[in-house]
Amino acid sequence: MKIGEVAAQMGVSVDALRFYEEKGLIKPHRAANGYRFYSEQTLQLVGYIKLAQQLGFSLREIGENLPLLWNSEGASSDLLAQLFEEKIALLDQRIGQMQSLRTLLAARAVQVCPLVGTSHVASS
């Protein structure tokens, strides 16, 4: 399958496919004329990359985990579940930090002067 066909079928741009190739996420076969040809497995990989990005994984994380996850039979369910659990734990931690920040901001917002009374303000 040519690059334009893959792009159309998977809903990504040709530039995105070239970028994935540059990052080592996908590997097309090259014809003598330099055209890229992609296998059916590449379609599955692009689908996985898109989904992983939607789930909050960076391309770096995807690239690091791709060799562990992807074998000749597809993605490993156990490894994917473990990665998802790790991502959930990270998100829970970030949510907790954001909730703490929100609480602090809400408390300061009701004060007459929200910046007065902080331990970080230098006194004269």
C-alpha positions as CSV (number, residue, x, y, z in Angstrom):
1,M,0.0,0.0,0.0
2,K,1.3,3.5,-0.9
3,I,1.8,6.3,1.7
4,G,-1.3,8.2,0.4
5,E,-3.5,5.1,0.7
6,V,-2.3,4.5,4.3
7,A,-2.9,8.1,5.2
8,A,-6.4,8.1,3.8
9,Q,-7.4,4.8,5.3
10,M,-6.0,5.6,8.7
11,G,-7.0,9.3,8.9
12,V,-3.5,10.6,9.3
13,S,-1.5,12.9,7.2
14,V,1.3,11.8,4.9
15,D,3.6,14.1,6.9
16,A,2.6,12.2,10.1
17,L,3.5,8.9,8.5
18,R,6.8,10.3,7.4
19,F,7.4,11.6,11.0
20,Y,6.5,8.2,12.4
21,E,9.0,6.7,10.0
22,E,11.7,9.2,11.1
23,K,11.1,8.3,14.7
24,G,11.4,4.6,13.9
25,L,7.8,3.8,14.8
26,I,7.0,2.4,11.4
27,K,9.2,1.0,8.6
28,P,8.0,1.0,5.0
29,H,9.5,-1.1,2.3
30,R,11.2,1.0,-0.4
31,A,10.8,0.3,-4.1
32,A,13.6,0.9,-6.6
33,N,12.0,4.2,-7.4
34,G,12.0,5.3,-3.8
35,Y,8.3,5.0,-3.2
36,R,7.2,3.8,0.2
37,F,5.1,0.7,0.5
38,Y,3.4,-0.3,3.7
39,S,2.2,-3.7,4.9
40,E,-1.1,-4.5,6.6
41,Q,0.9,-4.7,9.9
42,T,1.8,-1.0,9.4
43,L,-1.9,-0.2,9.4
44,Q,-2.3,-1.9,12.8
45,L,0.8,-0.1,14.1
46,V,-0.6,3.3,12.9
47,G,-3.9,2.5,14.6
48,Y,-2.0,1.6,17.8
49,I,0.0,4.8,17.6
50,K,-3.1,7.0,17.2
51,L,-4.9,5.3,20.0
52,A,-1.9,5.5,22.3
53,Q,-1.6,9.2,21.6
54,Q,-5.3,9.7,22.4
55,L,-4.7,7.9,25.7
56,G,-2.0,10.4,26.6
57,F,1.1,8.5,25.6
58,S,3.9,10.6,24.0
59,L,5.6,9.4,20.8
60,R,8.7,8.8,22.9
61,E,6.8,6.5,25.2
62,I,5.2,4.8,22.3
63,G,8.6,4.3,20.6
64,E,10.1,3.0,23.9
65,N,7.4,0.4,24.4
66,L,6.7,-0.6,20.9
67,P,9.4,-3.4,20.7
68,L,8.1,-4.8,24.0
69,L,4.4,-4.7,22.9
70,W,4.5,-5.6,19.3
71,N,5.5,-9.0,18.1
72,S,4.5,-11.0,15.0
73,E,1.0,-11.6,16.5
74,G,0.3,-8.1,17.5
75,A,0.2,-6.2,20.8
76,S,0.6,-8.0,24.1
77,S,-2.6,-7.6,26.2
78,D,-0.7,-8.0,29.5
79,L,2.0,-5.5,28.7
80,L,-0.6,-3.0,27.5
81,A,-2.6,-3.4,30.7
82,Q,0.5,-2.8,32.7
83,L,1.3,0.4,30.7
84,F,-2.3,1.6,31.1
85,E,-2.2,1.0,34.9
86,E,1.1,3.0,35.1
87,K,-0.4,5.8,33.0
88,I,-3.5,5.9,35.3
89,A,-1.3,6.1,38.4
90,L,0.5,9.1,36.8
91,L,-2.7,10.8,35.9
92,D,-4.1,10.2,39.4
93,Q,-1.0,11.9,40.8
94,R,-1.3,14.8,38.5
95,I,-5.1,15.1,39.3
96,G,-4.2,15.2,43.0
97,Q,-1.7,18.0,42.4
98,M,-4.1,20.0,40.4
99,Q,-6.9,19.6,43.0
100,S,-4.4,20.8,45.7
101,L,-3.6,23.8,43.5
102,R,-7.3,24.5,42.9
103,T,-8.0,24.4,46.6
104,L,-5.2,26.9,47.3
105,L,-6.4,29.2,44.5
106,A,-10.0,29.1,45.7
107,A,-8.9,30.0,49.2
108,R,-6.9,32.9,48.0
109,A,-9.6,34.1,45.6
110,V,-12.0,34.9,48.5
111,Q,-9.4,37.0,50.4
112,V,-9.3,40.8,50.0
113,C,-5.8,40.6,48.7
114,P,-5.0,37.0,47.6
115,L,-1.2,37.5,47.8
116,V,-1.0,39.0,51.3
117,G,-0.3,36.6,54.1
118,T,1.7,34.1,52.1
119,S,4.9,32.8,53.7
120,H,6.6,33.6,50.4
121,V,6.0,37.4,50.5
122,A,9.0,39.3,51.8
123,S,8.1,41.8,54.6
124,S,9.6,45.3,54.6
